Amino acid sequence: MSAADPPLVRVEHRGFVARLTLNRAAKYNVLSAAMMSCLRETLEQLGADRSVRAIVLAAEGRAFSAGHDLTEMGSEVDLEGMRALFVTCSELMLTIRRLPQPVIARVQGVATAAGCQLVAMCDLAVASSEARFAVSGINLGLFCSTPAVALSRNVLQKPALEMLLTGDFIDAQTARERGLVNRVVAPDALDAEIEALTASIVAKSPAAVAAGKRLFYAQSELSIEAAYALAGDVMANNATMNDARQGIARFTKRAH
């Protein structure tokens, strides 16, 4: 990429919300190695910024993301090269999970394969009614194994496997019904819906939100006994934080 090329991602700050936009519309925002590295680095920078309370992940053009750049997966790439590519992808996805702020996908168009995985890894997702989703690698003889990790943690087993085994597209409303996205709105209402959702989140205690996000994912991988033990400890610590102390005091004062 030359110095004259536009940035792979753009970042805009709107109050407590950072909007990160994939900026390769002409290439359907494919997740090239460079794009994934840039996206991860930018997310890590935003994660460390205490003035940022929510992150919106958006994209330019007709596609949210068409997944991996298949030109980087040609026959000249050996097994170690393939492994390195998917390590880069997995680290990007895990970065989203590790951030203290909620990450909300703004899905305006098609999200396929690793692009669908990216939506699934975001904490929340709002989609245009024109958006469509697929994990379509199987159509090329390539089962979408890494997208399956994210998809299976959003969608029930049989619908997830149907998507993975057929490669067929689902529309935005079906994606909402299956749990892949939270809300579906008309294209011209997408930004307003995102703004309403982020406004609700940034009005809350950032310390409680960060602790809650971390707990939510950690407990889901545990037995129910271990989950309750962890949740009780997290909640006890949360209850002694200043935001919670003040909130409880306000409530009890009103109650009397």
Secondary structure, DSSP 8 states (H G I E B T S, - for coil): --TTS--SEEEEEETTEEEEEE--GGGTT-B-HHHHHHHHHHHHHHHT-TT--EEEEEESSSEEE--B-GGGSSTT--HHHHHHHHHHHHHHHHHHHH-SS-EEEEE-SEEETHHHHHHHHSSEEEEETT-EEE-GGGGGT---HHHHHHHTTTS-HHHHHHHHHH---EEHHHHHHHTS-SEEE-GGGHHHHHHHHHHHHHTS-HHHHHHHHHHHHHHHTS-HHHHHHHHHHHHHHHHTSHHHHHHHHHHHHHH-
